[in-house]
């Protein structure tokens, strides 16, 4: 499995080309290689500012965005590590509030790649070691670090003692890795996912979670106890409900009335609440209710139900409101559909990676769509747009679903359609979302 990135900087591109040659060695799971690599680099993971460590199937990136925004509003300096990037690799490493500069990134990747040459590391192990190195060398008050894949064997799980850990929404995703056969693990798929995510728990470190169905909840409870982590469960140890156009939040420390986030969708209110619960589970970095409220409203997170600004791409479909989302699994698609239900019927441009289920990702959206154009994802293994269109017509009842050769062709067709809806949604893939942001001149900052 590889990630893809390009850069306008020749120095960065040279290192990205080296990264692109790496993959996850078949059959190797564990933390031995990242542990050895970190040791060669002086164990930077042991010298980080206080860490907020966030796992989950969906919502972990948004939760990290809320954490960062609230902490910065409170006056703290924050390093942030999120993944994947949308347009530039630099988005993965934010140092003291700013994306890492090209020259610093090139030097950092070269240093880690050179140190790792004989270890056979994966892309993820190298990139994780690089962010640890960057964060350990630049002063800050806190780190917000997103888990990449799962939790138990994710390279970030070598962090020895985070300040607090958290788990966002759970769902079935990355089955080849997270549901691979193994003795002594839960048989139920969602309980197995819960086990993998909850295994970021550390002794004495609060683990803050959403509420889950009974089997995965029981596995979270068991895993937290096995690791000696105090568990703070939504619905038991903290509460958050929507009431009077606000979030009514409460925990052992008291109650708060929180504003709804600018990011649309009820799922973002859930992510907001998780971030607040994580902040209130620790005392090293206190935040006031005012900073929490202001930070929530200041949070932005690209390609998560993002309304595109006027730009070169939106100009191709004049008079349309264009929404962009990179959600690419069943739970994400259901959240998108719920958030956009009041805008139906809308037109859709859709692209999907080959390892994703058409029914899972397009199915929840299909009843809301008037016309869909299916596009390829150049440079990535994707579903053939003809196959998606055929499945949508025959199995999802989406009669007006057509394959397009390019994104430009899809936009041209929709622009020329006299029955086009006022709302256009572009969805299905973070790779597609990144291409859209780049072409519209909205680079994540």
C-alpha positions as CSV (number, residue, x, y, z in Angstrom):
1,X,0.0,0.0,0.0
2,X,1.5,3.4,-1.0
3,X,0.5,7.0,-0.7
4,X,1.1,9.4,-3.5
5,X,2.4,12.9,-3.4
6,X,4.0,15.5,-5.6
7,X,5.7,18.7,-4.8
8,X,6.7,21.8,-6.7
9,X,10.0,21.7,-4.8
10,X,12.6,19.5,-6.5
11,X,14.3,18.8,-3.2
12,X,11.0,17.6,-1.6
13,X,10.1,15.7,-4.7
14,X,13.4,13.8,-4.6
15,X,12.5,12.5,-1.1
16,X,8.8,11.8,-2.1
17,X,10.1,9.6,-4.9
18,X,12.1,7.7,-2.3
19,X,9.0,7.4,-0.1
20,X,6.9,6.2,-3.1
21,X,9.2,3.2,-3.5
22,X,8.3,2.0,0.0
23,X,5.3,-0.2,0.8
24,X,3.9,-2.2,3.7
25,X,5.9,-5.5,3.7
26,X,3.5,-8.3,3.1
27,X,2.8,-10.2,6.3
28,X,4.7,-7.9,8.6
29,X,2.7,-6.3,11.4
30,X,4.1,-4.9,14.6
31,X,6.1,-2.0,16.1
32,X,9.5,-3.5,15.9
33,X,10.7,-1.5,12.8
34,X,9.4,1.9,13.9
35,X,10.9,1.2,17.3
36,X,14.3,0.4,15.8
37,X,14.1,3.5,13.5
38,X,13.2,5.8,16.4
39,X,16.1,4.4,18.4
40,X,18.5,5.3,15.5
41,X,17.1,8.9,15.6
42,X,17.5,9.3,19.3
43,X,14.0,8.2,20.3
44,X,12.2,11.5,19.4
45,X,8.9,10.0,20.4
46,X,10.1,10.2,24.0
47,X,10.8,13.9,23.8
48,X,7.5,15.4,22.5
49,X,5.4,18.1,24.0
50,X,2.2,16.7,25.7
51,X,0.4,14.5,23.2
52,X,-3.4,14.2,22.4
53,X,-3.5,10.9,20.5
54,X,-6.7,10.3,18.5
55,X,-7.9,7.1,16.8
56,X,-11.2,6.1,15.1
57,X,-12.6,5.0,11.7
58,X,-14.3,8.3,10.9
59,X,-14.0,11.7,12.6
60,X,-10.5,11.5,14.0
61,X,-9.2,14.1,11.7
62,X,-12.0,16.5,12.5
63,X,-11.5,15.8,16.2
64,X,-7.9,16.7,15.8
65,X,-8.9,19.9,14.0
66,X,-11.2,20.9,16.9
67,X,-8.4,20.1,19.5
68,X,-5.9,22.2,17.6
69,X,-8.3,25.2,17.2
70,X,-9.4,25.2,20.8
71,X,-5.8,24.9,22.2
72,X,-4.6,27.7,19.9
73,X,-7.5,29.9,20.9
74,X,-6.5,29.3,24.5
75,X,-3.1,30.6,23.7
76,X,-1.1,27.4,23.4
77,X,1.4,26.6,20.6
78,X,0.4,23.3,18.9
79,X,2.1,20.8,16.6
80,X,-0.4,18.8,14.6
81,X,0.0,15.5,12.6
82,X,-2.9,14.5,10.4
83,X,-3.2,12.2,7.4
84,X,-3.6,11.8,4.6
85,X,-2.7,15.0,2.8
86,X,-5.0,16.5,0.2
87,X,-2.8,18.5,-2.0
88,X,0.7,18.8,-0.5
89,X,2.6,16.4,1.7
90,X,3.4,19.4,4.0
91,X,-0.1,19.2,5.3
92,X,0.9,16.2,7.4
93,X,3.3,18.1,9.6
94,X,2.2,21.4,11.2
95,X,4.9,22.9,13.4
96,X,3.8,25.4,16.0
97,X,0.7,26.2,13.9
98,X,2.3,26.4,10.5
99,X,2.7,23.9,7.7
100,X,6.3,22.7,7.5
101,X,8.4,24.6,4.9
102,X,9.7,22.7,1.8
103,X,13.4,22.9,2.7
104,X,12.8,21.7,6.2
105,X,10.6,18.9,5.0
106,X,13.2,17.8,2.4
107,X,16.0,17.7,5.0
108,X,13.8,15.8,7.5
109,X,12.6,13.1,5.1
110,X,16.2,12.7,3.8
111,X,17.5,12.2,7.3
112,X,14.9,9.6,8.2
113,X,15.2,7.7,4.9
114,X,18.9,7.6,5.2
115,X,18.7,6.2,8.7
116,X,16.1,3.6,7.7
117,X,17.7,2.2,4.5
118,X,18.6,-1.2,5.8
119,X,15.5,-1.6,8.0
120,X,13.0,-2.1,5.2
121,X,10.5,0.4,6.6
122,X,7.1,1.2,5.3
123,X,5.9,4.5,4.0
124,X,4.0,5.0,7.3
125,X,7.0,4.2,9.5
126,X,9.2,6.7,7.8
127,X,6.6,9.4,7.8
128,X,5.8,8.8,11.4
129,X,9.4,8.9,12.5
130,X,9.8,12.2,10.5
131,X,7.0,13.9,12.4
132,X,8.3,12.7,15.7
133,X,11.7,14.2,14.8
134,X,10.2,17.5,13.7
135,X,8.0,17.8,16.8
136,X,10.8,16.9,19.2
137,X,13.1,19.7,17.8
138,X,10.6,22.6,17.7
139,X,9.2,23.9,21.0
140,X,5.5,23.8,21.5
141,X,2.9,23.4,24.3
142,X,1.1,20.4,22.8
143,X,1.0,17.9,20.0
144,X,-2.2,16.7,18.4
145,X,-1.5,13.4,16.6
146,X,-3.9,11.4,14.5
147,X,-3.6,7.6,14.3
148,X,-3.1,6.5,10.7
149,X,-4.4,2.9,10.4
150,X,-6.1,1.0,13.3
151,X,-4.1,1.7,16.5
152,X,-2.5,-1.4,17.9
153,X,0.1,-1.6,15.1
154,X,0.0,2.0,13.9
155,X,3.5,3.5,13.9
156,X,2.3,6.4,16.2
157,X,1.5,3.8,18.9
158,X,5.2,3.9,20.1
159,X,4.4,7.2,21.9
160,X,5.0,6.0,25.4
161,X,2.9,8.3,27.5
162,X,0.4,10.6,25.8
163,X,-1.4,13.2,27.9
164,X,-4.8,11.8,26.8
165,X,-6.1,9.4,24.1
166,X,-9.4,9.4,22.3
167,X,-11.4,7.2,19.9
168,X,-13.9,8.8,17.5
169,X,-16.6,6.9,15.6
170,X,-16.1,3.2,14.8
171,X,-16.9,1.5,11.5
172,X,-15.7,-1.3,9.1
173,X,-12.8,0.0,7.0
174,X,-9.4,-1.3,5.9
175,X,-10.6,-4.8,6.3
176,X,-7.4,-6.4,4.8
177,X,-5.4,-5.0,7.6
178,X,-7.7,-4.6,10.5
179,X,-9.7,-7.8,10.1
180,X,-6.9,-10.1,9.0
181,X,-7.1,-13.6,10.6
182,X,-5.3,-13.7,14.0
183,X,-5.6,-15.9,17.0
184,X,-6.9,-14.4,20.3
185,X,-8.7,-11.4,18.8
186,X,-12.5,-10.7,18.8
187,X,-14.5,-12.6,16.1
188,X,-17.1,-9.9,15.6
189,X,-15.8,-7.5,13.0
190,X,-16.8,-4.2,14.7
191,X,-15.5,-5.6,18.1
192,X,-12.2,-6.4,16.3
193,X,-12.1,-2.8,15.0
194,X,-12.7,-1.6,18.5
195,X,-9.9,-3.7,19.9
196,X,-7.5,-2.4,17.3
197,X,-8.4,1.2,18.0
198,X,-8.6,0.9,21.8
199,X,-5.1,-0.6,21.8
200,X,-3.6,3.0,21.8
201,X,-4.5,3.0,25.5
202,X,-1.6,3.5,27.9
203,X,-1.3,2.9,31.7
204,X,-2.7,5.8,33.7
205,X,-3.6,7.8,30.6
206,X,-7.3,8.7,30.2
207,X,-9.0,7.1,27.2
208,X,-12.0,9.1,26.1
209,X,-14.5,7.5,23.7
210,X,-17.8,8.0,22.0
211,X,-20.7,5.5,22.8
212,X,-20.7,2.3,20.7
213,X,-23.0,-0.7,20.3
214,X,-22.7,-3.4,23.0
215,X,-20.1,-5.7,21.5
216,X,-17.5,-3.1,20.5
217,X,-18.2,-1.2,23.7
218,X,-17.4,-4.3,25.7
219,X,-14.2,-4.7,23.8
220,X,-13.2,-1.0,24.4
221,X,-13.9,-1.5,28.1
222,X,-11.9,-4.7,28.2
223,X,-8.9,-3.3,26.3
224,X,-8.8,-0.1,28.4
225,X,-8.8,-2.2,31.6
226,X,-6.1,-4.5,30.2
227,X,-3.9,-1.5,29.6
228,X,-4.6,0.1,32.9
229,X,-6.2,3.2,31.2
230,X,-9.0,5.1,33.0
231,X,-11.9,5.0,30.6
232,X,-14.2,8.0,30.0
233,X,-17.2,6.8,28.0
234,X,-19.8,9.0,26.4
235,X,-23.2,8.3,27.9
236,X,-21.7,7.2,31.2
237,X,-18.8,9.6,32.1
238,X,-19.7,12.5,29.9
239,X,-22.8,13.6,27.9
240,X,-23.4,15.7,24.8
241,X,-26.8,16.2,23.2
242,X,-28.1,18.7,20.7
243,X,-30.6,21.1,22.3
244,X,-31.8,24.6,21.2
245,X,-29.3,24.9,18.4
246,X,-26.4,24.2,20.7
247,X,-24.5,21.3,22.3
248,X,-25.5,20.6,25.9
249,X,-22.3,19.1,27.3
250,X,-21.7,17.8,30.8
251,X,-19.1,15.7,32.7
252,X,-17.9,15.4,36.3
253,X,-16.5,18.9,36.2
254,X,-19.8,20.5,35.3
255,X,-21.9,21.6,32.3
256,X,-21.3,23.7,29.3
257,X,-23.5,25.1,26.5
258,X,-21.3,24.8,23.4
259,X,-22.0,26.4,20.0
260,X,-22.5,24.2,17.0
261,X,-19.4,24.0,14.8
262,X,-19.2,25.8,11.5
263,X,-18.5,22.4,9.9
264,X,-21.9,21.1,8.8
265,X,-23.4,17.8,9.9
266,X,-24.5,16.3,13.1
267,X,-21.4,14.1,13.1
268,X,-19.3,17.2,13.5
269,X,-21.2,18.0,16.7
270,X,-20.1,14.6,17.9
271,X,-16.5,15.2,17.0
272,X,-16.7,18.6,18.7
273,X,-17.9,16.9,21.9
274,X,-15.2,14.3,21.8
275,X,-12.5,17.0,21.5
276,X,-14.0,18.9,24.5
277,X,-14.2,15.7,26.6
278,X,-10.5,15.0,25.8
279,X,-9.5,18.5,26.8
280,X,-11.4,18.3,30.1
281,X,-9.9,14.8,30.8
282,X,-6.5,16.4,31.5
283,X,-5.3,19.3,33.7
284,X,-1.8,20.1,32.3
285,X,-3.2,22.4,29.6
286,X,-6.4,24.1,31.1
287,X,-8.8,25.7,28.7
288,X,-11.6,28.1,29.6
289,X,-15.2,27.7,28.5
290,X,-14.8,30.9,26.4
291,X,-11.7,29.5,24.6
292,X,-13.6,26.2,24.0
293,X,-16.6,28.1,22.4
294,X,-14.4,30.4,20.3
295,X,-12.2,27.5,19.2
296,X,-15.1,25.4,18.1
297,X,-16.4,28.2,15.9
298,X,-13.0,28.9,14.4
299,X,-12.4,25.3,13.4
300,X,-12.0,24.6,9.7
301,X,-11.2,21.2,8.1
302,X,-10.8,21.0,4.3
303,X,-12.8,18.4,2.2
304,X,-15.2,17.6,5.0
305,X,-18.5,19.0,3.7
306,X,-16.6,22.0,2.5
307,X,-18.4,24.6,0.5
308,X,-16.0,25.6,-2.2
309,X,-15.2,29.3,-2.7
310,X,-15.4,31.0,-6.1
311,X,-12.4,29.8,-8.1
312,X,-11.3,28.4,-11.4
313,X,-13.1,25.1,-10.9
314,X,-16.4,26.4,-9.6
315,X,-16.4,28.9,-12.4
316,X,-17.0,26.0,-14.8
317,X,-20.4,25.4,-13.2
318,X,-21.7,29.0,-12.8
319,X,-24.6,29.6,-10.4
320,X,-24.0,26.3,-8.5
321,X,-23.2,25.8,-4.9
322,X,-20.4,23.2,-4.8
323,X,-19.9,21.0,-1.8
324,X,-16.8,18.8,-1.4
325,X,-16.3,15.8,0.8
326,X,-13.6,13.1,0.8
327,X,-15.5,10.5,2.8
328,X,-14.9,7.0,1.3
329,X,-16.5,4.4,3.5
330,X,-20.1,3.4,4.5
331,X,-20.3,5.4,7.7
332,X,-18.8,8.5,6.1
333,X,-21.3,8.2,3.2
334,X,-24.2,7.9,5.6
335,X,-23.0,11.0,7.5
336,X,-22.7,13.0,4.2
337,X,-26.1,11.9,3.1
338,X,-27.7,13.0,6.4
339,X,-26.0,16.3,6.3
340,X,-27.0,17.0,2.7
341,X,-30.6,15.6,2.8
342,X,-32.1,19.1,2.9
343,X,-30.3,20.0,-0.3
344,X,-31.7,17.1,-2.3
345,X,-32.1,16.5,-5.1
346,X,-28.6,17.5,-6.1
347,X,-26.1,16.6,-8.8
348,X,-23.1,14.5,-8.0
349,X,-19.5,14.0,-9.3
350,X,-18.2,10.8,-7.9
351,X,-14.9,8.8,-7.9
352,X,-14.0,5.8,-5.9
353,X,-10.8,3.8,-5.1
354,X,-10.8,0.2,-6.3
355,X,-10.6,-1.1,-2.7
356,X,-13.9,0.6,-1.7
357,X,-17.4,-0.8,-2.1
358,X,-19.6,1.0,-4.6
359,X,-22.7,0.1,-2.6
360,X,-21.3,1.3,0.7
361,X,-20.2,4.7,-0.5
362,X,-22.5,5.6,-3.3
363,X,-25.6,3.7,-1.9
364,X,-26.4,6.2,0.8
365,X,-26.1,9.2,-1.6
366,X,-28.0,7.7,-4.5
367,X,-31.6,8.4,-3.3
368,X,-30.6,12.1,-3.0
369,X,-29.1,12.4,-6.5
370,X,-30.7,13.7,-9.7
371,X,-27.8,13.0,-12.0
372,X,-24.3,11.6,-11.3
373,X,-21.1,11.8,-13.3
374,X,-18.5,9.1,-12.4
375,X,-14.9,10.1,-12.9
376,X,-11.6,8.2,-12.8
377,X,-8.9,8.9,-10.2
378,X,-5.7,9.3,-12.4
379,X,-2.6,7.8,-10.9
380,X,-4.6,5.6,-8.4
381,X,-6.2,2.2,-8.5
382,X,-9.9,3.2,-9.0
383,X,-13.2,1.7,-10.0
384,X,-13.8,2.0,-13.7
385,X,-16.5,4.8,-14.1
386,X,-18.4,2.5,-16.5
387,X,-18.7,-0.2,-13.8
388,X,-19.8,2.3,-11.2
389,X,-22.4,3.8,-13.6
390,X,-23.7,0.4,-14.5
391,X,-24.0,-0.7,-10.9
392,X,-25.7,2.6,-9.9
393,X,-28.3,2.1,-12.6
394,X,-29.0,-1.5,-12.1
395,X,-28.6,-1.9,-8.3
396,X,-29.1,1.5,-6.8
397,X,-31.9,2.8,-8.9
398,X,-29.9,5.9,-10.0
399,X,-31.0,6.0,-13.6
400,X,-29.1,9.1,-14.6
401,X,-25.6,8.0,-13.8
402,X,-22.9,8.3,-16.5
403,X,-19.2,7.6,-16.8
404,X,-16.9,10.5,-17.7
405,X,-13.4,10.3,-19.0
406,X,-12.2,13.3,-16.9
407,X,-13.3,15.7,-14.2
408,X,-13.4,18.4,-16.9
409,X,-15.9,16.4,-19.0
410,X,-18.1,15.8,-16.0
411,X,-18.2,19.5,-15.2
412,X,-18.8,20.5,-18.8
413,X,-21.8,18.1,-19.0
414,X,-23.4,19.4,-15.8
415,X,-22.8,23.0,-16.9
416,X,-24.6,22.3,-20.1
417,X,-27.5,20.4,-18.5
418,X,-30.7,22.6,-18.6
419,X,-32.1,20.6,-15.6
420,X,-29.0,21.0,-13.4
421,X,-29.7,21.4,-9.7
422,X,-28.6,24.4,-7.7
423,X,-26.3,22.2,-5.6
424,X,-23.4,20.1,-6.9
425,X,-21.7,17.6,-4.6
426,X,-18.2,16.1,-5.3
427,X,-17.5,13.1,-3.2
428,X,-16.1,9.6,-2.9
429,X,-12.4,10.0,-2.5
430,X,-9.8,12.1,-0.8
431,X,-7.7,11.9,-3.9
432,X,-10.5,13.5,-5.9
433,X,-11.0,16.0,-3.2
434,X,-7.4,17.0,-3.3
435,X,-7.4,17.4,-7.0
436,X,-10.6,19.6,-6.8
437,X,-9.0,21.9,-4.1
438,X,-5.8,22.2,-6.1
439,X,-7.7,23.2,-9.3
440,X,-9.9,25.6,-7.4
441,X,-6.9,27.3,-5.8
442,X,-7.9,26.4,-2.3
443,X,-4.7,24.8,-0.9
444,X,-5.1,23.7,2.7
445,X,-3.1,26.0,5.0
